[in-house]
């Protein structure tokens, strides 16, 4: 097949490691031709160009700035992205007939580009639903359903509904995501019920975040060297948070949790990442000078993996206000490093249930500092008594392996 992947992920090579490139490589392994449209933001000062690696062709498309910029510039660039993608597909892929179009949220604003290819080539379309926008923005106060922001909400909600409409199949990250989409989108629910009656095929299905499993754990000797290099204590239980530091993570509450542990000399908290709330954490550290917290910006991927693996517990934080079920992909990184996981989230997501039921970590509700305080104490006592990280790695291989995601998508293609 000729597969087209539309994304806002900025990547140079299909051999990078993330949930999208891992999936694309799986298609390549099975002999398919994979074409990708990936943005090169204006700040990088590079022109549109093609990157070709065997059966992989990546169109690196010049766009406006969409990451790490003002909300106004991001909004304008996101709205203008559709005509840029359509024009690029017409120019560079005019003679390629696509069989399958894969695309992910964010954003929802590639709708017209998907629609164009679907109509031009009679292609099948598969949405990898990674967030539910604009409701997630409403949940954390970035948008509202009234006033001026309400106009933006209605515009994006209309785009969201259209994206669902043109998607032959919607692959959701978890069961809770499937239930949410069906509950809040009656049109999708009706299509789903009709499809199940006629073909036994669901329009909306679970297609979880998946990667090519790689054992990223380190030996005791490597662990010691890495901790010494980054000034991480050897005699404490080290909790690590690696990933985006933005509004969705509920950084204010994270800081309250860390503050509750300021006198605990048995724990150490390492935060590695970047985002709009990075400076908030930086200011906290400058003000209180905690001895058991370290903050680092992004480090090279290979080194980052080693630092994560040299810790004891991986942490996930989500804002307590969410009414949509997030399922952060950073969970897979912790599982690859064979770390048990502590999830501190809202009640709507089912990521905590997956972790607890799988026996590879703990969950407590975001917004309750005392529960976090108690749970941290229990983890310190329990951490060396069961190899929870090994259980997580086993589940990664059996349930979040990209080979399974590929099989699921291809099963759908063979039915059509």
Secondary structure, DSSP 8 states (H G I E B T S, - for coil): -EEEEE-S---S-TTS-SHHHHHHHHHHHTT-EEEEEEEEEGGG----EEEEETTEEEEEEEE---SSS-HHHHHHHHHTHHHHHHHHHHHHSTT---SEEEEEES-STTHHHHHHHHHHHT-EEEEEE---TTHHHHHTTS--SSHHHHHHHHHHHHHHHHHHHH-SEEEESSHHHHHHHHHH-HHHHHHHHHHHHHHS--SEEE----B--------HHHHHHHHHHTT--SSSEEEEEEEE-SGGG-HHHHHHHHHTTTT-TTEEEEEEEESTTHHHHHHHHHHH--TTEEEE----HHHHHHHHHTSSEEEEE--TT--S----THHHHHHHTT-EEEEEE-SS-SHHHHHHHHTSEEEEETT-HHHHHHHHHHHHHHTTTS-HHHHHHHHHHHHSBHHHHHHHHHHHHHT-
